[in-house]
């Protein structure tokens, strides 16, 4: 058995909170490394050996919980699951967020948190000296966006100039798609109802980065215009967890923004040579989760026993 030292070719921010932390070159490198991990998993089987990662979940999940758990263990790491889905056990209820972060950094080498509020992640990252990864918040969902762009690249090839339409709510998923589309050179058209557009500051940052990568970020209100010429169409739930009180109103507002077979047939301008449904994309997401742990936890030098 030989020991190979794997030196990360670039230096990344230790935390992943939004999807906007990294440069375009760093983001592309992340997808390339993800492809290598998927193609040669044995090479990375001991990358996280002897390391412990805390999974903190305020919101329940099937895919996020399982893919992170499997990903960490497949790379030799161990998972400590902290269930905060009950109101009585919510983060900050018994002890402050800062105290939680300070204690965890003594025992584990990374934190993956699925929370209701982005500020919780930001406070953890500001307090803890270990990586904090956003597995979902009210503002951003970078892991899903990375996993989905990874699968789109697998199916369609290089993403520079790729035409993607997003139809629906300008929510956390939309925000991270903007951040990453700008960094990957994607042409992203977003169609939302007027009062459900993505945050102006997220759009502004996306357009700033897009000038460097020749990406395009467009905000529209007409879904037909958004999907015209698109190579793929992306959508998300109209009512995310935490917004259940708005469900009835949202169901009425978003009726013209449905993405289904009947509507796709009417949107005849969509190029669909190799369509990829969102459920298919999410199912292939775990290689990107491996990479997030790999790069965020060990941004400099890693040892892998091959």
N, C-alpha and C positions, 0 to 999 in steps of 0.2 A: 504494500500500500504506500503510495506517495502522497506527500502533502504539498498542495499548490497554494501559493498566496495570491489571492485575487485582489488587485488594487482597483478601486473604483476610478474610472477615468475622469470623472468630474466631481466637483464639490457641490453638494446640494444643501438647502435648508434642511435641518433635521425634522422640522414639523411639516405636516400637510394639513392645512386648515381650510383652504379655499380652492386650490388648483392654480392660483396665481403666484405662488411662491417662487416658481422656477422659470428660468429663461426658456425661450423656444428650443435652444440646443439641448438643454437639460431634459426637457419634456420628450423630445424625440429619442434621446438616449434611453429614457425610461422605457419606452415602448420597445426599443430594440432589445434591451435586456430582458424584458418580459417575454419576448419571443424566444430568446435563448433558454430561459428557465423552462418554458413550456416544452421546447424541443429536447432539452437535455436535463431533465429534472435530477438525475443522479449526481450530476456535477455539483448541485447545490444542496444535497441531502443533509449535510451537516453544518450549513452556514449559520444556523441559529442554535447549534448545540450548546447546551448549558445556559441558554437565555430564556427568560420568562417575560411574557407579554400579557398585560392586563387588558381584558375586554370589558368595558363598562357600558352597559346598555340601559338607558332610560326608556327607550322605545323598543318594543319587541321586534324580532326579525327572524326569518328563516334563512334567506340567501346570505345576508351579510354575516350572520353568526356562523353559519356552517363554512362559508368560503374562507373567512379569516381563520377559523379554528383549524380547518384542514390545511390551509396554506402554511400556517406557522408550524404545525406538527410535521408536515411533509419536508420542512427544511430543518428538522431536528429540534425545534423549540418547544416550549411548554406554555400552555394557556392557563391563565387565572381568570375565571369568569365572575364578574361582579354584577349581580342582578339588581338593578334599580328601577324596575318597571312598575313597582307598587308606589303609590303616592307617599306612603309613610317612609319609604326608603329612597326618596328622590335625592339627587345630589345636592348637598348643601343643607339638607334638613337637619341632620344630626351634628355634622361638623362642616366647617367652611370648605369651599372648593380648594382654596389654597392649602389647607391642612391635608386634604385628601392627596393632592399632588405631591406635597412634600414627603408624605409618608410613602407613597407608592414609589417615588424615585429611589428610595433606600432598598426596595425589595425586588423591583422588576426593571427590565431594560427598555420598555416601551409601553405606551398607552394607546389603545384604540377605543374611541368613545363614540357612541351613538346617542345623541342628546337632543333635547328640545330647543336649547338656546345656544347660538354661536358664542355668546359671551362666556359660557362655561368652558369651552375649548380654549378660548383666548386666555382666560385666567389660568387654566392648567398649564398651557404652554409658557406663559410668562413666569410661572412659579417653579415648574419642574425642570430639572436639567436633563431629562430624557425626552425622546421624541414623542409627540402627541399627533395622532392621526385621526382625522375627522371621518367617521363611518356614517355620518348623516347629522345635519343640524337644520334649523329652520332657514338658514341662509345659503348653505352650500352642501353639495354631495359629490366631492371630488373623486371618491373611489368608484362610484358608479360611472361617472363621465369617463374616467380613464379606462375602465374595463370596456366600456362601449366603443370608445375610439380604437382601442386595441383590436376588438373583433371586427370593426369596420375595415381596419387596415389589413387584417387577415383575409377578409372576403374580397376587398376591392383593390388592394394594393396601396401605394403611397397616398397619403391623405392631402398633400399640398394641392390645392385647387378643387378638392372634393366638394360637391354641392350637397349640403345637408339642410333639410327643412325641419324646424321644430314648430309644432302646432299645439297650443294649449296654454297652460298657466306659466307666467314668468316667475317660477318658483326657485327653490334651492337647486334642483336638477338643471334648470335652464341657466342659472348663474354659473355653475361649474362648466357647463357646455360652452358658454361664452368664453370663459377664461382659457379653456383648453383649445377650443377651435381657433382662437386668435394665435395661440402659440404653435399650433400645428399647421397653420396655413389653410385652414378649412374655410370655405365660403358658406357661412351660416345665415339662413334667413329664419327669422322668428316671427310667428303670427300669434298674437294674443288679443283678447278683448282690451279695449282702451284702458280700463281701470285695473288690469292685471298684468301690466308690463313688467319686465325685469327692472331691478333697481338702476337708476340713472348712473350711479358711480361705478357699478359693475360694467354697464355698457361702455362708459367712457374709458375704463381701463382696457377693455377688450379692443376697442377701436384704436387706442394708443399703440398696443402691441401689434395689432393687425397692420399698421403702417410699416412695421419692420419686416413682417413675414409675408406680406401681400395677401393676407387673409381678408375676408370681407365679413362684416357683421352688420346685418340689416334688421331693423325692427319694423314690422308691418302689422296691420289689423286684419287683412284679408287672407285667409288660409289658402285660397286658390292661387293668389299671387305668390305666396311663400313657397308652395310646392312646385310651381312652374319650373321645369327643367331640373328638378331635384333628383339625385341618385338614391337618396334614402329619406324617409320621413320618420321623425321621432316624436313621441308624445309621452306624457306622464299623467299620473292620477290628477283629476280635477280638485280633489279634496284630500290634502295630506293630513297625516295624523296631527292633531292639535287644532284643526280647522273644522271639526265636525259640525259645529254650530252653524257654519256657513253652507252646509252641503246642499240644502234645498235651493238657495239662491244660485250657487255655483252650477248646479245641474241645469238650470235654465239659461244662465249666461253662456255656458260653454257648449250648448247644443250645436251651434254651427262649426265648432272646432273638433268634432269627432274625427277619429282616424279609424276607419273600418273598411272591410272589403268593398262594400257598396260605394262608399265615398271615394275610395281609391280608384275605383273603376271610372267614376265621373271625372277624377283628376287625371285625365288621359295624358297630360304632359309629363308625368313622372316616368323617369327611365327606371325600369325594374328588371334588368337582366338577371340579377342575383339578389332578390330581396332578402332582407334579414329582419325578422320580427324582433321587437324589443325583448320578449321573453327568451329568444334564442341568444341574443347578445348577453343578457344577464347570466345565462347558464354557463357561458364561457369566460366569465369574469375573473375566476380565481387566479389565473396566472398573474394578472396585474396586481392582485392583492399580495401575492408572494413578493413581487418586486417592491411594493411600498414598504413592507417590513424590511426587506433586504437593504434597500437604499437608505431609508430613513434611520434605521438603527445603526448601520455601519457605513457612514459616508466616506470613510478613508480606506481602511485596509481590512480584508476579511480572509480567514483561513478556511479552506474547504478540503476535507479528506476525500479523495476520489478513489 
